[in-house]
Amino acid sequence: EGMAADIVIFDPEKVQDLATFEKPHAYSTGFAYVLVNGKVTVDRGRHTGERNGKTLRNGL
């Protein structure tokens, strides 16, 4: 309790990086669900718009 956790549910057979130099922000495929600090960020492979993460600095 009181701790943050991230969870990723994916199919390793389907994970693929789609980013290129021309499209550096293209999303990868194969990730069914991603939860960041308990909020669903990717739901059935689609980004929900949730932005619940934070930048970690100096090893924190």
C-alpha positions as CSV (number, residue, x, y, z in Angstrom):
1,E,0.0,0.0,0.0
2,G,1.2,3.5,-0.8
3,M,3.6,2.2,-3.5
4,A,3.4,2.9,-7.3
5,A,3.4,0.0,-9.7
6,D,3.3,-0.4,-13.5
7,I,2.0,-3.5,-15.2
8,V,2.3,-4.6,-18.9
9,I,0.4,-7.4,-20.4
10,F,1.8,-8.3,-23.8
11,D,2.3,-11.1,-26.4
12,P,6.0,-11.5,-27.0
13,E,5.3,-13.1,-30.4
14,K,3.5,-9.9,-31.5
15,V,5.6,-7.1,-30.1
16,Q,7.0,-4.9,-32.9
17,D,8.6,-1.5,-32.9
18,L,7.0,0.6,-35.7
19,A,9.0,3.8,-35.1
20,T,11.3,5.0,-37.9
21,F,13.4,8.2,-38.5
22,E,10.4,9.6,-40.4
23,K,7.8,8.6,-37.8
24,P,9.8,8.5,-34.5
25,H,6.6,8.6,-32.3
26,A,4.8,5.6,-33.8
27,Y,3.5,3.3,-31.2
28,S,4.7,-0.3,-30.9
29,T,2.3,-3.2,-31.3
30,G,1.7,-6.3,-29.3
31,F,0.9,-4.6,-26.0
32,A,-2.6,-5.5,-24.9
33,Y,-2.8,-3.6,-21.6
34,V,-0.5,-1.2,-19.8
35,L,-1.2,0.2,-16.3
36,V,0.9,3.1,-15.0
37,N,0.5,3.9,-11.3
38,G,-2.7,1.9,-11.3
39,K,-4.3,3.8,-14.3
40,V,-5.1,2.0,-17.6
41,T,-2.9,3.7,-20.2
42,V,-3.3,1.1,-23.0
43,D,-6.5,-0.8,-23.3
44,R,-6.7,-3.7,-25.9
45,G,-3.8,-2.2,-27.7
46,R,-5.1,1.4,-27.9
47,H,-3.8,4.4,-25.9
48,T,-6.5,5.8,-23.6
49,G,-5.0,9.2,-23.3
50,E,-4.2,8.6,-19.7
51,R,-0.8,10.1,-18.6
52,N,-0.3,9.0,-15.1
53,G,3.5,8.5,-15.1
54,K,6.2,10.8,-13.8
55,T,9.8,11.4,-14.6
56,L,12.2,9.7,-12.2
57,R,15.5,11.6,-11.5
58,N,18.6,11.0,-9.5
59,G,17.7,7.3,-8.9
60,L,14.4,8.2,-7.2
